[in-house]
Amino acid sequence: MLLWVILASFFGILLVGAPIAAGLGLSSAIVLFSMLKIPLVVVAQRMFTSIDSFSFMAVPFFMLAGAFMSSGGVTRRIVDFANSMVGALAGGLALVVAVSGMFFAALSGSSAATTAAIGTALIDEMENRGYKKSFAAAVVASGGTVGIVIPPSITLVVYGVIADTSIADLFLGGFAPGILMGVSMCVVSWFISKKRGYMGTGKISLKNILVSFKECFWALMMPVIIIGGIYGGIFTPTEAAAVAAVYGAFVGIFIYRELKLKDVPGVIFKAAVSTTMIMFVVGAANLFGWILTNAQVPHKLGAAFANFTDSPIIFLMLVNLLLLFMGTLVNASAAVVILTPILLPVALSMGINPVFFGVMMVVNLAIGCITPPVGLDLFVVSSITRIPIETVTREVMPYLFVLLADLVVLTYFPDIIMFIPRVFGG
C-alpha cells in the first residue's frame, strides 16, 4: 500500500508541473506524515544527512571547475580544435558538435552544461552555414549526453558515494563508453549530412590541428591532472575536484586571460546555484529511496528477479528497460540515488561488478537526457533556439536509436567498460 501511495503522490505532483525535487520531497512527506506517523522534521534531517559527506564535496568543486573553464575561453578553443580535425568532412559542423561535446564533457561533468556551452557556440553558426536549425539543435542535445559519462562526471560521483564504490575506477570506466557514444553520433551526423547535402569547409591540415591543440592544451590537461593525481596517490577524488576548480580559475585568469577578476564572483554564484539544484534533488531522492528501502522494496524486487531469472544478462536487460523508463521521468542524479540501493544488491548477488553496473546505469540515464518528457538536454536547446521540444525530438530520433544500440553493446560486452579500470588495477 505504501509503495502505491508514494508513487501515486510523486507522479501526481509531477503532472501539475512541479519540479522533480519537489515531487520527490512532497510525496515522501505525505507518506511519512499520513501513513508512517513520523514527524516531518525527519524530512529535513534525512535530506541533510544524505549530502553531509566529504565525497559529495566533489560535486560543487567540479561544478565550479566547469564554470571557470566555460567562462575562461575554453569553449571556443575546444570548438576550434574539433573543427581542425573533422570540420572538412561532410557535415563538418555536426561532427564538430559531437567531438567538442566529448572534450567539453571532460571539463564540465554535466550534460546540461555541455549542451549549453556547445549549443551557444555552434547552433547559430550551423544555421548560418545552411544547416536546418532543428537539426542543429538535435545534434547539440545529443552531443551533450556524454557530459555525465566521460569523467569527471557528477552522476558517477553520486553513484560512487551511494554505492560505496571507487570514484576513480568509475571515472576510468566512463572513458570508453563516452568515446563510443561520441563516435557513434559522428557516424549518424555524417550519414544525415551526406543525405541532406551539408558539406564541410576547408581541408584537414596537420598544421592547423597542432596549432589548435596548442591553444586548448591547458584546458585538456585538466582531466589528465584529475585522473593522474587520483591514481598517483597525490589526492582523493574530492581533493582532485578542488584542485580542478583552482586549476580552472588559474587557466582562465592567467593563461587564457579571458576570465577577469571582476567576473569571478558571478561565476562562483552561478556554480553555487547549479550545485544547490543538484544537492536538493539528491537529498530529496535519498529521502524517497530511504522510504522505499524501509518498505522492503529492494528485498521484494530481488526476490522477484530471483524467481524470474538467474541470468545476469537478462537481469541487466530488464534493468535497462527500467532505467530507460525512469530516465524519461526523472533526472540522472535522482534516478541513481533512488535506484542504486534497490538494484545494486541484486546485481552483486549475480556477480556483476559494481563499477560496470554503475557506468552502465549512467550511460542508460544519459540517454534519458534526450528522451521526453523530462529530457534535460531537449529543454536546454529549446531554450537556446526557441524551437518547440516536439520538433527537436523528431530530429533527435536517429541519435536516440544509435545510443540505444551502444547501450546494448556495452551490456553484452562489459569488458568495454572494465578494460581501462583493469589496466590501472581497479
KOLZA-860727 format. One record per residue: x, y, z of N, C-alpha, C, O, CB in turn. Coordinates in steps of 0.02 Angstrom, whole numbers, plus 50000, padded with zeros to 5 digits. Glycine has a CB too. Example, Ala and Ser with C-alpha at 12.3 -4.5 7.8 and 13.67 -1.06 7.14 Angstrom:
2
506604971650390506154977550390506604983550390507124983450423505654977650452/506424988850354506844994750357506455000250394506705005750402507044997050286/
//
This chain:
426
500424994050000500005000050000500445006350000500315011049963499535000050061/500965006250043501395012150048501725013749981501775019549961501935010950102/501945008349947502285009349882501825012849833502035017449798502525002649854/501205010649830500735013649781500565020849799500485025049755500095009549777/500515022249864500355029049886500925033849868500795039249842500215029249961/501545031849882502105036349869502205037349794502365042849771502755033749901/502105032049754502185032749682501625036949652501745041149609502195025849649/501005035749675500445039749650500525047049668500375051449628499775037049679/500755048349730500865055349751501415058549708501345064349687501065055549825/501955054849696502515057549658502295059449587502415065049564503085052549655/501985054749552501775056049483501225061349479501195065249432501545049649449/500785061349530500265066549532500555073449539500325078149506499785065149589/501065074249581501385080749590501755082849527501755088749509501885080449650/502075078049493502405079649430501915081949377502065086449337502805073549404/501325078949376500825080649324500575087749330500355090649280500235075949329/500615090749389500395097649397500955102549381500865108549389500125098849467/501535099949359502075104249337502585105949390502995110449379501795110349311/502575102449447503075103849499503755101149480503785096249443502845100849567/504305104149503504965101449490505045094449518504685092449564505505106049519/505515090649491505625083749513505805083449587505545079249623506185080549471/506245087849609506455087749679505855088949725505795085749778506985093149692/505405093449705504805094749745504355088549746504075086849798504415100749717/504295085149689503895079049686504165073649732503785070349768503865076449615/504815072749731505125067649775505045069449848504865065149889505875066949758/505165075749866505125077849935504415077849962504285075450017505415084549944/503945080549923503255081049947502925074149952502555072850000502845085549900/503045069849903502745063149906503015059249966502645055549998502875059149840/503655060149981503945056950040503635059750104503485055950150504705057950041/503545066350106503245069450166502525067050176502315065950233503265077050160/502155066250122501465063850127501435056950160501025055750204501125063550058/501885052450137501885045650164502125045650237501835042150279502335041050122/502645049550251502895049850320502355052250369502285049450423503505054350324/501995057350349501505060450394500855056450398500595055450453501345067550371/500605054150341499935051050340499945043550355499455040950382499615052250274/500485040150337500485032850344500955030350398500795025750435500665029650277/501545033350402502045030950450502025034750516502345032750565502725031450420/501655040450518501585044450579502265046650607502365046750667501195040450632/502715048250562503385050550581503405058150576503165060850526503935047250537/503685061650625503705069050622504045071450558504525068350535504075071850684/503795076950531504055079450467504755082350474505075083750423503595084750440/505005083250535505695085550543506185080550514506745082250497505845086850617/505955074250509506375068950479506535070550406507065068550382506025062150485/506085074050372506205075850302506855079850296507295078250256505615079850273/506905085150336507495089350334508115085550358508655086250329507405095650377/508025081450410508595077750437508875072850386509485072450376508395074050500/508435069050352508665064150303508975067550243509485065250216508085059650281/508685073050220508955076550162509655079350177510095079050135508485082150140/509735082050238510385084750256510905079150264511465079750240510335088850320/510705073850297511165068350309511425065350244511995063250239510825062850352/510985065050194511175061850131511705065650093512075062650053510565061050088/511755072150104512265076050068512825078350115513295081750093511945082150035/512785076450179513305078350227513875073250222513965069050267513015078650300/514255073650167514765068750153515375072150123515315076650082514495063250105/515965069850144516585072550116516625071250041516845075550003517195069550151/516415065350020516435063549949515985068049907516155069749850516245056249939/515415070049935514945074249898515215081349888514955085049846514285074549935/515735083149925516035089749913516345090149844516485095649819516565091149967/516455084349812516725084349744516235087649696516435090649646516875077249721/515585087149710515075089849664515145097449655515215099649598514375088149689/515135101449709515195108749698515865110649668515905115449630515095112449764/516405107049686517055108849658517095107349583517375111349545517605105049694/516815101649562516815100149490516365105049453516515107049397516585092949478/515805106949483515365111949452515735118549445515675121949393514735112949494/516115120449496516495126749495517055126449442517175131249407516785128249564/517385120649437517905119849387517625120649317517915124149275518255113049394/517045117449304516725118149239516515125249224516565127549168516135113549234/516265128749276516055135749266516645140249250516595144549206515695138349329/517205139249285517805143149270518055141849199518235146549163518365141549320/518055135549179518295133749113517845136649058518095139449009518335126249105/517185135949066516735138349014516725145949009516585148748956516025135849027/516895149349065516905156649064517585159449044517665165449033516725159349132/518085155149039518765157449027519015156348956519625156248945519225154049073/518565155648908518775155048839518925147948816519195146948761519375159148828/518745143048857518905136148840518465133548783518695130048739518835131648901/517815135248786517345132548736517565134148665517575129748622516645135348748/517745140348653517955142348585518575138448563518615136348505518105149848581/519045137448607519665133848589519525126548575519815123648530520185134548645/519075123548614518895116548602518545115848535518675111148498518445113948659/518085120348520517735120148456518235120948399518185117448348517205125748452/518715125448405519215126348353519625120048343519785118148286519675132248370/519815116748398520205110548394519805105048359520065101648315520415108248464/519165104248379518745099248347518645100748273518645096248231518065098748383/518555107148257518455109148188519065107648145519005105848087518295116648184/519665108348173520275106948136520335099548119520655097748069520885109248175/520025095248159520065088048148519535085348101519675081048059520025084448213/518915087748107518365084748069517955089748030517485087747995517915080948116/518115096248034517695101348002517665100847927517175103247897517945107948021/518165097747895518175097347822517765091547795517645091147735518885096647798/517545086947838517155081247816516435083347803516225088747823517175075647867/516055079047769515345080347757514995081247824515085077347870515015074647716/514595086647829514275088047892514775090147945514695088548004513885082047917/515285093747923515845095447967515635098348033515875096148085516295100147933/515195103348033515005106548096514605101848141514655102248202514595112848082/514215097448111513855092548151514345087748186514235085848243513355088548107/514875085948150515395081748180515765085548235515945082748286515875079148127/515885091948222516225096248271515835096348337516125096248391516315103348244/515175096448332514755096448393514895090248435514995090748495514005096848374/514895084348403514995078148440515695077848470515775075948528514885072048395/516195079748431516885079548456516975084748512517295083248563517385080848399/516705090748502516765095848554516405093648618516635094948673516465102548529/515835090248609515475087748667515895082948709515875083248771514835084248645/516275078548676516705073948713517245077748751517385076148809517025068848665/517555082648719518075086448752517795090548810518085090648865518435091048702/517235093948798516955098248850516685094148908516675096448965516415102748821/516445088048893516205083648946516755082148996516625081149056515925077148917/517375081948972517945080549016518105086449061518545086049104518555078748974/517755092049051517865097949092517265099549137517355102049192518025103849048/516665098149112516065100749147515745095749195515515097749248515555102749096/515735089249177515415084249219514655084449217514335081049258515635085149289/514365088249172513645089149170513395089249098513705092449055513435095749205/512865085649084512585085549016512275092248998512355094648942512065079949009/511935095349046511625101849033512145107149018512065111248972511185104049092/512695107249057513235112149047513565111048979513715115848944513755111649103/513675104648961513985103048896513535105348840513765108348791514125095548891/512885103848845512405105848794512375113348786512385115948731511715103048809/512335116848843512285124148840512905127348810512855131948770512165126948911/513495124948831514115127948806514195126848731514345131548694514715124948844/514105120648709514195119148638513635122248596513765124748541514215111548627/513025122148623512465124948586512535132448575512405135048521511825123548622/512735135948628512835143148622513365144948571513315149948536513015146148690/513885140648567514435142048522514295140148449514565143248403515055138348545/513865135148437513835132148370513155132348335513135131948273514045125248375/512605132748371511955132248337511865137848286511665136448229511385132348388/512005144048304511935149548257512405148748197512215150248140512065156248291/513015146348211513495145448157513255140048108513325140648048514195143448186/512965134648135512705129348092512135131948049512095130447989512455123448134/511695135948079511135138748040511395143447986511145143347930510645142548087/511905147448001512185152047951512495148247892512525150947837512705156447984/512715142147904513025138247850512535133547815512735129047778513605134247878/511895134647827511395130947790511095124947824510675121547794511675128947727/511305123447885511005117747921510315119647946510195125347967511465115547981/509855114947942509195115947970509255117048046509595113248080508725109947954/508935122248072509035124148142508805118548189509135117448241508655130548158/508265115148173508035109748217508535103948217508615100648268507345107248195/508865102748161509385097648157509975099648200510255095548237509605096348084/510175105948195510735108448236510575107648310511005105548349510875115948220/509955109248330509755108448400509785101148422510005099748477509055111248410/509575096548378509575089448394510285086848402510425082948447509205085448341/510735089148358511435087048361511745089348427512105085448459511835089848301/511615095448446511895098148509511615094448569511985092748615511755105748514/510955093348570510645089848627510945082848634511085080648690509885089448617/511025079348578511305072548580512035072648602512245068448641511235069148510/512415077448576513115078048594513215079348668513725077448696513445083448554/512725082548700512785084048771512705078048816512885078348875512295089048790/512445072448790512315066548832512955063848863512935061048918511975061148793/513515064448828514145061648854514405065648914514885063648946514675061548799/514075071348929514295075548985514295072049051514685073849095513875081548989/513845067049061513825063549125514145056649121514115052749169513105062849149/514465055149064514795048649056515555049449059515885045949098514585045348990/515825053849018516545055049017516745058749081516445063849098516765059048954/517245056349117517435059649180517755066449169518035067749116517925055249218/517715070849220517375069749284516625070549278516375075649253517645074649337/516255065549301515525065549295515205066349363515355062649410515285059049261/514765071249369514405072349433513985066249450513965064249508513955078749429/513665063249401513225057549414513625051449436513395047649478512815055849351/514225050449408514645044949431514885046149503514955041349541515255044149385/514995052449521515175054049591514595052049637514705048949689515345061549600/513985053849617513395052249657513335044749666513215042249721512755055149625/513415040949610513365033649615513915030949660513785026549701513425030549545/514525033449652515085030949692514955031749767515125027349806515715034449673/514665037449786514525038749857513965034049881514025031049934514315046049868/513425033549843512855029349863513055021949866512855018349912512265030249814/513455019649816513625012649811514265010849848514455005049851513695010649739/514595015949877515235014849912515725011349865516045006349884515135010649976/515795013949805516225011249753516745016449734516605022449738515805009049690/517325014249713517875018649695517675023649641517505021549585518475014649673/517685030049657517525035149607518055035349552517895036649494517455042049641/518675034049571519215033949521519105028449470519185029649410519895033049555/518905022449492518765017049445518155018649401518145016949342518635010449483/517665021849430517075023849391517275028849337517045028449280516525026949437/517705033649355517935038449306518295034949248518165036449190518405043649339/518735030349265519095026649212518615022549169518705022049109519625022049243/518105019649201517615015749164517185019849117516905017149070517175012049212/517135026349130516715030649088517035032749023516675035048978516525036649126/517695032049016518035034448955517795030848893517565034048845518785033548963/517855024148892517695020348831516965021148810516835022248750517845012948842/516475020548856515775021648834515655028648807515285029548759515305020248892/515965033648839515875040548815516145041448745515835044748704516205045348862/516725038648732517015039148665516595035248615516485037648559517745036448665/516355029248634515925025348590515295029348571515095029448513515725018748623/514995032548621514395036548608514555042348561514175043748514514095039148674/515115045848573515305051548531515445049548460515215052848413515905054948560/515815044048451515965041648383515335039448347515245040748287516485035848386/514895036048383514255033848352513855039748327513555039448274513845029748403/513835045048367513455050948346513795054548287513455057548246513375055848404/514455054148283514805056848224514595053048161514475056148109515565056348234/514545046448166514345042348109513635044248086513515045048027514375034848126/513175044848134512485046748117512465053648084512125054548033512045046748180/512835058348113512855065148084513135065048013512885068547969513285069748128/513635060948001513945060547934513435057947883513375060747829514565055947936/513085052547901512585049747855512025054647841511825055547783512305043247883/511765057847893511215062647882511455068547841511095070847797510935065047950/512055070847855512325076647818512445074947745512315079147701512975078947851/512695068947731512785066847661512115066747625512075068847567513125059847658/511605064247658510945063847628510645070647615510315071747564510475059747672/510765075347660510455082047654510915087047619510715092747606510275084747723/511525085047603511965089447566512325094547609512525099847584511585092947514/512415093147674512785097647717513535096147709513765090747730512565097047792/513905100647680514605099347666515065102747718514865107447752514775101747595/515675100147721516175103247765516505109147733516355110847675516695098147785/516945112347769517305118247743518045117347754518265114347804517055124747776/518445119947707519175119647714519435112647703519105108447672519385122147782/520035111347728520335104747722520705103047787520915107447824520805104347661/520775096547798521125094347858521865095547850522175093347802520975086847872/522155099047898522865100847895523195099247962522955101248015522955108447879/523755095547959524115093848020524335100048057524335100248118524715089348003/524525105148019524755111448049524185114648089524295116848146525005116347995/523575114948060523005117848095522825113848158522655116748210522395118248049/522875107248152522725103048210523215104448267523015105148325522755095548190/523855104948250524365106148302524295113048332524375113948393525055105348272/524135118048291524045124848316523445125248364523495128148418523955129848258/522885122248343522285122548385522375118248448522105119948501521665120148346/522745112748442522885108648501523295112548552523175112248612523245102148482/523785116348527524195120448571523765125548607523885126948666524745124048530/523265128348573522835133348603522415130548661522315133848711522365136248550/522185124248653521755121548706522115116348749521795112748787521135118248675/522775116148743523165111248781523035111748856522925106648890523905112148768/523045117848883522965118748955522285116548979522205114049035523095125948975/521775117448938521105115148956521075107548957520785104549003520575117948908/521365104348907521345097048902521775093648955521715087648965521565094848833/522205097448988522615094549041522215093149104522435089349147523195099049056/521625096349112521265095649175521075088449190521215086049245520645099949173/520755084649143520595077649159521215073449171521195068749210520195074649103/521775075149138522405071549150522635072649221522855067949255522955073749100/522595078749245522795080349313522345076749363522575074149414522765088049325/521695076649349521215073549395521355066049402521465063549457520495074749371/521345062549345521445055249347522155053449369522245048949410521305052249277/522655057049343523335055649362523465056849436523815052949468523805059849321/523185062349462523275063749533522945058749578523225056849630523005070549548/522345056349558521995051349599522375044849600522505041949653521275050249573/522555042349540522895035949536523625036349557523935031249572522845033149467/523905042249556524595043049580524625043649656525175044149684524905049049548/524045043649689524025044049762524155051049788524295051949848524525039349791/524125056049744524265062949765523675065849802523765069449852524435067249704/523065064449778522475067049813521875062449802521875058449756522315074149790/521375063249845520745059449839520315062549784520465068049760520365059349907/519775059049762519335062049712519045068849733518975073249692518765057249698/518895069649798518625076049821519165081449818519035087049796518365075449894/519765079649838520315084449834520485085949760520675091549743520945081749870/520405080949717520515081949646520025087049618520205091149575520455075349607/519415086849642518915091749620519105098749640519025103449602518225089949648/519365099449701519585106049724520185108549683520215114349665519775105749799/520645104049668521215105749625520975107949556521235112749528521715099749619/520475104349530520205105949464519895112949464519975116749415519675100849443/519555114749518519255121449522519795126849523519735131949487518815122049585/520315125849563520865130749565521215131149497521385136549473521365128849620/521315125249466521645125049401521225128649348521495132349307521765117649380/520565127449350520125130849303520155138349309520175141949258519415128549312/520165140849371520215148049381520895150649358520935156049327520115149749456/521435146949371522105149149352522165149549275522445154349249522635144249380/521905144449241521945144349167521545150149137521785153549092521685137649140/520945151149164520515156449136520785163449148520725167849106519835155949165/521095164549208521325171249226522025172749200522145178049172521315172049302/522485167949208523195169449196523465166749130523945169549103523605166749252/523165161449103523425158649040523015161148980523295164148934523415150949042/522355159948981521945162448926521755169748934521605173248885521315158248920/521755172048996521625179049013520945181648987520875187448970522175183348985/520455177148984519785179148963519305179249022518735181549016519515174348910/519535176749079519135177049141519415182649184519985182249209519145170149179/519035187849193519255193649232519095192649306518615189149324518935200149206/519495195749349519385195049421518695197549441518385194849487519915198949459/518445202749406517785205349423517225200449405516675200949430517665212049388/517385195649360516885190649340516855184649387516375180849386517025188349270/517365183849429517425177849471516825177049519516565171549524518065178149510/516605182449554516025181549599515405178949561515035174749587515855188049633/515285181649501514715179349462514765172049442514275168449444514635183649401/515375169949424515475162949405515365158349465515055153049460516195161949377/515625160449523515525156449585514785156049602514535150749621515915159549644/514425161649595513715161549610513335156849563512895153149585513425168749605/513515157049499513195152649450513315145349468512855141249465513455154149379/513925143649486514085136849505513725134849569513505129149576514845135949515/513655139649615513305138249678512575136649666512285132249698513375144149726/512255140349620511555139149603511475132149574511025128449593511285144549554/511905130449526511875123749495511985118249546511655113149545512395123249438/512465119349592512605114449644512005113549690511835107949709513225116449684/511695119049708511115118749753510555114749722510225110849756510865125849769/510445115649657509925111849623510075104349626509625100349639509855114149550/510705102549613510895095449613510825092649684510555087149692511605094549588/511065096249734511035093849802510315093149827510165088449864511425098549848/509885097749806509185097249826508865090949797508505087449831508795103549803/509015089649733508755083649700509015077349734508635072749748508935083549626/509675077249748509975071349780509685070249850509535064549869510745072249784/509605075649888509325074949955508605072349955508435067949994509345081549991/508205075149910507505072949905507465065749880507055061849903507105077549859/507885064049832507895057249805508125052149858507865046649861508345056749744/508605054249899508835049849952508285048350002508195042750024509435052849988/507895053650020507325052750065506815047950034506565043450068506995059550081/506675048849970506205044549934506455037349935506075032749948506115047049860/507105036449919507385029649919507395026549987507315020449994508075029849891/507505030650040507515028050108506835025050127506795019850159507705033650158/506305028450107505635025950121505505019350084505225014650112505095031150102/505715019150020505635012949981506025007250012505795001550013505845014049908/506625008750037507035003550068506705000950132506694994950144507745006150084/506435005550173506095003550234505464999650219505234995650261505925009650275/505175000750160504594996850139504794990150109504374986450084504175000750089/505444988550112505734982250088505634981250013505594975549989505424976450126/505604986749977505554986149904506154982649874506074978449830505464993049872/506784984249896507364980649868507324973049879507494969249834508004983249899/507104970949938507074963849952506544960449908506644954949882506914962650026/505974963849900505434961049859505644960749786505494955949751504794965049868/505984966149764506214966249694506734960849682506734957549631506494973249676/507194960049731507704954949724507404947949721507614943849681508194955349782/506894946749763506554940249761506204939149695506204933649667506054939749819/505894944449669505554943949605506044942349548505894938149506505174950449589/506624945649548507124944249497507384937149504507494933649455507704949249501/507484934949568507754928249579507264922949554507474917749528507894927149654/506614924249563506114919549539506044919649463505884914649431505444920949572/506184925649435506074926349362506674923849322506574920449271505954933649345/507284925349345507874923449307508484923249352508534927049400507984928149248/508954918949335509614919049368510154920949318510754920049332509764912249400/509954923549260510424925549209510614932849217510174937149216510134924249139/511254934449226511464941449232511274945649171511084951549178512214941849242/511314942749111511154946549050510424948449049510244954149033511344942548988/509984943649064509264945149065509114950349119508714954949108508854938749077/509444949649177509344954549230509554961549206509194966349217509754952549292/510134962049174510374968449151509914971449098509794977549098511074967849123/509644967349054509174969949004508534972549037508264977649017509004964448953/508294969049089507704971449125507864977949161507454982549164507464966149175/508464978349189508674984549222508714990249171508504995849185509364983649257/508974988749112509004993949059508314996649043508225002649035509324991048996/507824992149037507144994349022506874998749078506555003849065506674988249011/507004996749141506775000749197507105007549198506775012649209506924997049263/507765007749185508125014149185507915018649128507865024649136508885012849182/507795015649070507555019649013506885022949029506755028649011507495015348950/506465019149064505815021949085505915027449136505615032749132505355016349113/506335026149186506465031149238506785037349208506645042949230506915028249293/507225036349159507555041949128507105046649092507275052449081508065039449082/506505044249072506015048649040505645052949091505285057549072505515044549000/505735051449156505325054849207505735058949256505525064349277504935049749245/506335056449275506735060049324507445060949297507655057349252506745056249392/507815065749326508495066749301508965061449327508785057549372508745073749321/509565061249300510025055649312510225055049385510215049449412510645056549270/510395060549417510625060149487510075057549533510205053449577510845067049512/509465059849522508895057349563508785049949552508685046149600508255061249547/508815047749489508705040649474509245036349506509105030949531508695039549399/509865038749505510415034949536510315034249611510405028849638511085038449522/510115039649644510015039449716509435034749735509475031149784509885046449744/508905034849696508315030749710508445023449696508285019149737507715033149670/508745021949638508765015049613509395011149635509375005049638508725015049539/509945014649649510555010949666510465006549728510655000649725511125015749678/510185009049783510095004649841509614998849828509644993749862509835008549900/509184999549777508694994349762509004989049716508914983049726508074997349730/509364991349664509594986749612510294983949624510434978249605509594990349545/510724987849657511424985549664511484979049704511864974649684511834990849697/511114978149760511174971749796510994965749753511314960449758510734971849857/510494966449710510304961049665510864959749615511034953949600509644962649628/511154965149588511704964549540512294960949572512594956549541511914971449514/512474962949633513044959849667512914952449680513374948349675513184963449733/512294950649696512134943649708512204939349646512284933349650511424943049735/512184942649587512274939049524512984939549498513134937449442511794941849471/513434942349539514134942649520514314948249472514834947949439514334936249490/513894953349468514014958949423514454964149458514324966049515513344962249400/514984966249424515454971049452515104977749466514764980249421516054972049405/515184980649525514834986949541515074992849498514684997449485514934988649614/515704992749476515944998049432515604997649364515365002649338516714997749424/515584991549336515234990649272514494992549279514224995949236515284983249249/514184990449333513464991749342513344999249348512855001749320513204988149405/513775002849383513685009949391513765013749325513365018049309514175012649441/514285012049287514395015349223513815013849176513585018249140515065013249192/513595007549176513025005749133512405009749151512035011949107512884998249137/512285010549216511715014549239511765021649213511275024449188511675014549315/512355024649218512445031649198512375032449123512085037249099513125034249222/512645027649084512565027949011511825027648994511575031448952512935021948976/511465023249027510745022549016510385028949032509965031248993510465016749057/510545031949089510195038049110510415044049068510045048849061510335039449183/511015043649038511225048948992510775049148932510625054548905511955047848970/510555043248910510085042948853509435046548872509105049448829509945035648832/509255046148936508655049648959508685057148952508165060548954508525047949031/509295059848943509375067148934509075069548868508945075448860510105069048936/508955064848820508635066848757507985062948746507735062448690509115065548698/507705060448801507085056648797506525060548831506575061948891507155049648829/505995062448794505445066148826505075061548875505125055448869504955068848773/504695064248924504535071348932505035075448974504995081548976503865071948962/505515072049008505975075749051506695075149023507165074049061505945073149124/506765075948958507425075948928507765082648939507615087448904507385074348852/508225082948987508515089349008508845092948949508765098948942509015088249064/509225089248908509575092348852509085095348801509235100348769510035087348818/508515092148795508005094748749507755101548772507655106148732507405089748743/507655102248837507435108648865507965113948856507815119748843507255107848939/508615112048864509155116848858509185119548787509215125648777509825113548877/509185115148736509235117648667508595121148646508615125748605509385111848619/508025119148674507405122548658507425129748684507175134348650506805118848688/507715130748744507755137448771508255141748732508175147848727507965137248846/508775138548704509275142248665508995144248597509105149848574509905138048656/508635139548564508415140648495507695143048488507505145448435508485134248457/507305142448542506595144048541506205139348494505685141148468506485151348519/506475133448483506135128348442505745123748490506015121748541506645124148399/505115122048474504725117648518505075110948529505395108248484504025116448489/505005108248589505335101948605505105096348559505495091948543505185100048678/504465096448538504215091248494504605091048428504745085748401503465092348479/504775096948403505155097348340505855094648349506105090948306505175104548314/506175096448404506855094048417506845086448427507295082948404507165097548480/506335083948461506285076848474506265072748410506575067448406505655075348516/505895075148359505865071548295506565071048263506745065848236505375074948247/506935076448266507605076448236508105072348276508605070048249507855083648230/507975071348340508465068048383508385060348380508815056748406508375070348455/507865057848349507715050648349508295046348322508455041348353507095049348308/508615048148265509175043848242509725043248294510025037948302509465046748178/509865048548330510385048348382510155044148441510555040448471510555055548406/509515044548457509245040448512509315033048496509505029048539508505042148524/509165031148433509215024048414509935021548416510055015948438508925023048344/510405025548394511105023248394511375022948466511795018648481511545027848351/511155027348509511365026948579511075020848614511395017848656511155033348617/510465019048596510175012848623510575006748599510675002048636509435012248602/510795006948535511215001548510511875001148548512114995748564511355002448434/512165006948563512775007148604512655004048672513075000348697513025014448612/512085005448702511925002748768511894995148766512144991748812511255005548793/511584992348714511544985048707512244982048701512394976948732511114983148645/512674985248660513364982848652513734982848719514074978048736513734987148600/513674988348756514024988948820513764983848870514144981248911513934996048849/513114982248867512824977348913513084970348898513234966548945512054977548909/513134968648835513354961848816514114961048819514364955448826513114960348745/514474966548814515204966248815515474970848871515724976248857515504968248746/515414968548934515624972848990516364974648990516564979449022515454969349055/516774970848954517494972348952517624979148920518154982148932517864966948914/517164981648879517254988348851517294993448906517704998148903516664990048802/516874992648957516884997249014517454995649061517775000249087516214996849052/517584989249072518044987249125518774987049104519214986249146517844980649151/518914987649039519604986849015520084991949047520604990049074519624987548939/519914998349044520365003449070520435003049146520995003449171520125010349051/519885002049185519985001149257520424995249275520814995549322519315000249291/520384989749236520804983949249521534985349233521984982949267520564977849210/521644989149181522334990949163522664994749221523264993849235522344995349098/522274998949254522535002949310522454999349377522575002249430522185009549313/522244993049374522224989049434521594989549473521574987549531522774990849477/521034992349441520404993049477520014986649481519474986549510519994998249444/
//
